[in-house]
Amino acid sequence: MTDKVASVQLEQILLLEGPSGYMKWKQKMEDWLGLYGYGRLLSEQTAQPTRYEGESDKEYRTRVETWEEKQERGYAAIRSRCGLNAREELKGVNRVDTALAKLKSRFQPKGSAIFQQLDQNCTGLTLEQCKSVSEFAEKLRTARNEIHLLDESCKISEPHFVNRFLTGLGDSYNVFLTSFYQNNRLIPERDAQNVITKDAVTFDEAVIAAEKEEQRQRFSERSREETALVAQRRPQIYCHECGKNGH
């Protein structure tokens, strides 16, 4: 069952075709490798295991074979989510860490132009372009993560990110926003010793509040539609003398 689930989740990772999709691909691929036991091949298990003192030949061979098998399976997983150009980069490679390093060198976006593009993806996104508040929030998270992966200096602060989300909700959320801003802080409140006395609202908290407002608005809209439908179905009473309805 685990192998089947792993295979299904692996297939959900979009093929790496070029620089435009690299950062999201890298994040998804590394998450998958870590989730299914290949994460250490990117850190302390990049090299073939060394022999322990007093370890028998059989025990050592078993550990090496296990490491080699994990390398083969991990590399195969990476290659399976690569398009034609990416696969060309992997020729002659058979280790997980080397494969990811080569793909990073070839496809990771660099420079001011890509930063401007990613920044526009984040600042230009609104709820109107999405099907729901949850989709809007997820797309914003993805856009922010791509910016963060570009360079450490590009990190977006939590207050800025929360405000970006709130301002992207649109005019239909104005009443909600007025109440939300009155009851929450975008930045923490501190005392004279600079100790936080009241926490700032988090992105997740803002999303949950907006989702509740979305549900309220949808329920209200359904109620209005049902009321209008009932009114349309109600039989009209006409006066036979004057021809007017209602009496």
Buried (B, 14 or more C-beta within 10 A) or exposed (E): EEEEEBEEBBEEBEEBBEEEBBBBBBBBBBEBBEEBEBBBBBEEBBEEEEEEEEBEEEEBEEBBEEBBEBBEBBBEBBBEBBBEEBEEBBEEBEBBBBBBBBBEEBBBBEEEEBBEEBBEBBEEBEBEEBEEBBEBBEBBBBBBBBBBBBEEEBEBEBBEBBBBBBEBBEEEBEEBBEEBEEEBEBBBEEEEEEEEEEEBBEBEBBBBBBBEBBEEBEEEEEEEEEEEEEEEEEEEEEEEEEEEEEE
